[in-house]
């Protein structure tokens, strides 16, 4: 059995992230749920929608991903997972979501670790490198400046 993933974020981010994940992992559409929080939505209404979206997965393996810790979507998500077996991560990005989708069959604690690793490893400064057969300009970075 695989864990389901619920994205709760400011509109239109949740659905946009889900759409990106489904572009690559279309076979996972039943396992990834998006809940966009509109600017004028009441937290109580959003919590009711989140409870409905999560369903029985709150106690059967649910990873909740939200955008900004302390904002309404994250506050709703905290209330959602309180007292359940679900896990919550704030600071979602696309590498985190892709990693979560890829490893959704692992135990929930292992999935959380994978998601956090994917999120942090997916953020990096990309150095400028000289394309093949082009002359190096004097203001370019050194060849050894790239990171990976």
C-alpha positions as CSV (number, residue, x, y, z in Angstrom):
1,X,0.0,0.0,0.0
2,X,1.3,3.4,-0.8
3,X,1.1,6.6,1.2
4,X,-1.1,9.4,-0.3
5,X,0.2,13.0,-0.6
6,X,-2.0,16.0,0.2
7,X,-0.7,19.4,-0.9
8,X,-2.3,22.4,0.9
9,X,-1.0,25.7,-0.4
10,X,-2.0,29.2,-1.4
11,X,-4.0,29.2,-4.7
12,X,-3.0,28.3,-7.3
13,X,0.2,26.7,-6.1
14,X,-1.2,23.4,-4.8
15,X,-2.9,22.5,-8.1
16,X,0.0,23.8,-10.1
17,X,2.5,21.5,-8.2
18,X,0.2,18.6,-8.6
19,X,-0.1,19.3,-12.3
20,X,3.7,19.3,-12.6
21,X,3.9,16.0,-10.8
22,X,1.2,14.4,-13.0
23,X,3.1,15.6,-16.1
24,X,6.0,13.3,-15.0
25,X,4.1,10.7,-12.9
26,X,0.7,10.4,-14.5
27,X,0.1,6.9,-13.0
28,X,0.1,8.5,-9.5
29,X,-2.9,10.7,-9.9
30,X,-5.0,8.9,-7.3
31,X,-2.2,9.3,-4.7
32,X,-1.6,13.0,-5.0
33,X,-4.4,15.5,-3.9
34,X,-4.2,19.3,-4.1
35,X,-6.1,21.8,-2.0
36,X,-5.7,25.4,-3.0
37,X,-6.5,27.9,-0.3
38,X,-8.2,31.0,-1.7
39,X,-7.3,34.4,-0.2
40,X,-10.8,35.0,1.3
41,X,-11.3,31.4,2.5
42,X,-12.2,30.9,6.2
43,X,-9.7,28.6,8.0
44,X,-12.6,26.5,9.3
45,X,-14.0,25.9,5.8
46,X,-10.5,25.0,4.5
47,X,-10.0,22.6,7.4
48,X,-13.3,20.9,6.5
49,X,-12.2,20.6,2.9
50,X,-8.9,19.2,4.0
51,X,-10.5,16.6,6.2
52,X,-12.8,15.6,3.3
53,X,-9.8,15.4,1.0
54,X,-7.7,13.3,3.4
55,X,-10.5,10.9,4.4
56,X,-9.3,7.7,6.0
57,X,-5.7,8.4,4.9
58,X,-5.2,10.5,8.1
59,X,-4.6,7.2,9.9
60,X,-3.5,5.0,7.0
61,X,-0.5,6.9,5.6
62,X,-0.7,10.5,4.6
63,X,2.0,13.0,3.9
64,X,0.8,16.6,4.0
65,X,3.0,19.2,2.2
66,X,2.3,22.9,2.6
67,X,4.0,26.0,1.3
68,X,4.9,28.6,4.1
69,X,5.1,27.7,7.8
70,X,2.8,30.0,9.8
71,X,0.5,30.9,6.9
72,X,-3.1,29.8,6.7
73,X,-2.5,26.7,4.6
74,X,0.2,25.5,7.1
75,X,-2.0,26.3,10.1
76,X,-4.9,24.4,8.6
77,X,-2.5,21.5,7.8
78,X,-1.3,21.5,11.4
79,X,-4.8,21.1,12.7
80,X,-5.5,18.4,10.1
81,X,-2.6,16.2,11.2
82,X,-2.9,16.8,15.0
83,X,-3.7,13.5,16.7
84,X,-3.4,11.5,13.5
85,X,-0.7,9.3,12.0
86,X,-0.2,11.8,9.1
87,X,3.0,13.8,8.8
88,X,3.4,17.4,7.8
89,X,6.2,19.2,6.0
90,X,6.2,23.0,5.3
91,X,8.3,24.5,2.5
92,X,7.2,22.4,-0.4
93,X,9.1,22.7,-3.7
94,X,8.9,20.6,-6.8
95,X,12.0,18.4,-6.1
96,X,10.4,17.6,-2.7
97,X,7.2,16.6,-4.4
98,X,8.9,14.5,-7.0
99,X,10.9,12.6,-4.4
100,X,7.7,12.1,-2.3
101,X,5.9,10.7,-5.3
102,X,8.7,8.4,-6.2
103,X,9.1,6.9,-2.7
104,X,5.4,7.0,-1.6
105,X,5.5,3.2,-1.1
106,X,8.0,3.4,1.7
107,X,7.0,3.7,5.4
108,X,5.8,7.1,6.3
109,X,8.8,8.1,8.4
110,X,11.2,7.1,5.6
111,X,9.0,9.0,3.1
112,X,9.4,12.1,5.3
113,X,13.1,11.8,5.3
114,X,13.2,11.3,1.5
115,X,10.9,14.3,1.0
116,X,13.2,16.5,3.1
117,X,16.3,15.3,1.3
118,X,14.7,16.0,-2.1
119,X,13.6,19.4,-1.0
120,X,17.0,20.5,0.3
121,X,19.1,18.8,-2.4
122,X,16.9,20.4,-5.1
123,X,17.9,23.9,-4.0
124,X,21.3,24.9,-5.3
125,X,23.2,27.7,-6.9
126,X,24.0,26.8,-10.5
127,X,27.3,28.3,-11.7
128,X,27.7,29.6,-15.2
129,X,29.8,27.3,-17.4
130,X,31.3,28.1,-20.8
131,X,29.4,26.2,-23.6
132,X,31.6,24.1,-25.8
133,X,33.7,25.8,-28.4
134,X,33.0,29.3,-27.1
135,X,35.6,31.8,-26.1
136,X,35.9,32.5,-22.4
137,X,35.2,36.1,-21.5
138,X,37.3,37.9,-18.8
139,X,34.3,38.3,-16.5
140,X,33.2,34.7,-16.5
141,X,33.7,32.5,-13.5
142,X,36.6,30.2,-13.2
143,X,36.2,26.7,-14.6
144,X,36.3,25.3,-11.1
145,X,33.5,27.5,-9.7
146,X,30.6,25.2,-10.7
147,X,29.0,23.2,-7.9
148,X,27.5,19.7,-7.9
